[in-house]
Protein backbone atom coordinates (compact mmCIF):
# COMPACT_ATOMS: atom_id res chain seq x y z
CA UNK A 1 0.00 0.00 0.00
CA UNK A 2 1.32 3.40 -0.93
CA UNK A 3 1.15 5.96 1.83
CA UNK A 4 1.67 9.68 1.45
CA UNK A 5 0.56 12.79 3.32
CA UNK A 6 -2.75 14.38 2.40
CA UNK A 7 -2.49 17.50 0.25
CA UNK A 8 -2.53 20.81 2.06
CA UNK A 9 -3.47 24.20 0.64
CA UNK A 10 0.23 25.05 0.25
CA UNK A 11 0.91 21.88 -1.78
CA UNK A 12 -2.05 22.46 -4.11
CA UNK A 13 -1.33 26.07 -5.07
CA UNK A 14 -0.68 26.67 -8.73
CA UNK A 15 -2.58 23.61 -9.92
CA UNK A 16 -5.39 23.99 -12.41
CA UNK A 17 -7.84 21.18 -13.06
CA UNK A 18 -10.51 21.37 -15.71
CA UNK A 19 -13.83 19.57 -15.27
CA UNK A 20 -13.23 17.35 -18.28
CA UNK A 21 -9.95 16.10 -16.71
CA UNK A 22 -11.36 15.10 -13.34
CA UNK A 23 -12.90 11.68 -14.10
CA UNK A 24 -9.88 10.34 -16.03
CA UNK A 25 -7.23 11.58 -13.60
CA UNK A 26 -9.31 10.73 -10.53
CA UNK A 27 -9.59 7.09 -11.61
CA UNK A 28 -6.58 6.51 -13.84
CA UNK A 29 -3.93 9.06 -12.86
CA UNK A 30 -0.61 8.28 -11.21
CA UNK A 31 -2.21 8.82 -7.80
CA UNK A 32 -5.92 8.02 -8.19
CA UNK A 33 -8.44 9.68 -5.88
CA UNK A 34 -11.25 7.25 -6.69
CA UNK A 35 -11.19 3.47 -6.78
CA UNK A 36 -13.63 1.04 -8.32
CA UNK A 37 -14.25 -2.68 -8.06
CA UNK A 38 -16.74 -4.96 -9.79
CA UNK A 39 -18.05 -8.38 -8.80
CA UNK A 40 -18.83 -10.86 -11.55
CA UNK A 41 -20.81 -14.09 -11.55
CA UNK A 42 -20.64 -16.16 -14.70
CA UNK A 43 -19.13 -13.23 -16.61
CA UNK A 44 -21.97 -10.86 -15.64
CA UNK A 45 -21.36 -7.82 -13.45
CA UNK A 46 -23.57 -8.25 -10.38
CA UNK A 47 -22.21 -5.52 -8.07
CA UNK A 48 -19.80 -2.63 -7.98
CA UNK A 49 -18.13 -0.41 -5.42
CA UNK A 50 -16.76 3.08 -6.00
CA UNK A 51 -14.81 4.47 -3.06
CA UNK A 52 -12.32 7.13 -2.07
CA UNK A 53 -10.00 7.82 0.82
CA UNK A 54 -11.08 10.43 3.28
CA UNK A 55 -9.57 11.27 6.62
CA UNK A 56 -11.33 13.59 9.02
CA UNK A 57 -10.02 15.00 12.25
C-alpha positions in Angstrom: 0.0 0.0 0.0 1.3 3.4 -0.9 1.1 6.0 1.8 1.7 9.7 1.5 0.6 12.8 3.3 -2.7 14.4 2.4 -2.5 17.5 0.2 -2.5 20.8 2.1 -3.5 24.2 0.6 0.2 25.1 0.2 0.9 21.9 -1.8 -2.0 22.5 -4.1 -1.3 26.1 -5.1 -0.7 26.7 -8.7 -2.6 23.6 -9.9 -5.4 24.0 -12.4 -7.8 21.2 -13.1 -10.5 21.4 -15.7 -13.8 19.6 -15.3 -13.2 17.3 -18.3 -10.0 16.1 -16.7 -11.4 15.1 -13.3 -12.9 11.7 -14.1 -9.9 10.3 -16.0 -7.2 11.6 -13.6 -9.3 10.7 -10.5 -9.6 7.1 -11.6 -6.6 6.5 -13.8 -3.9 9.1 -12.9 -0.6 8.3 -11.2 -2.2 8.8 -7.8 -5.9 8.0 -8.2 -8.4 9.7 -5.9 -11.2 7.2 -6.7 -11.2 3.5 -6.8 -13.6 1.0 -8.3 -14.3 -2.7 -8.1 -16.7 -5.0 -9.8 -18.1 -8.4 -8.8 -18.8 -10.9 -11.6 -20.8 -14.1 -11.6 -20.6 -16.2 -14.7 -19.1 -13.2 -16.6 -22.0 -10.9 -15.6 -21.4 -7.8 -13.4 -23.6 -8.2 -10.4 -22.2 -5.5 -8.1 -19.8 -2.6 -8.0 -18.1 -0.4 -5.4 -16.8 3.1 -6.0 -14.8 4.5 -3.1 -12.3 7.1 -2.1 -10.0 7.8 0.8 -11.1 10.4 3.3 -9.6 11.3 6.6 -11.3 13.6 9.0 -10.0 15.0 12.2 
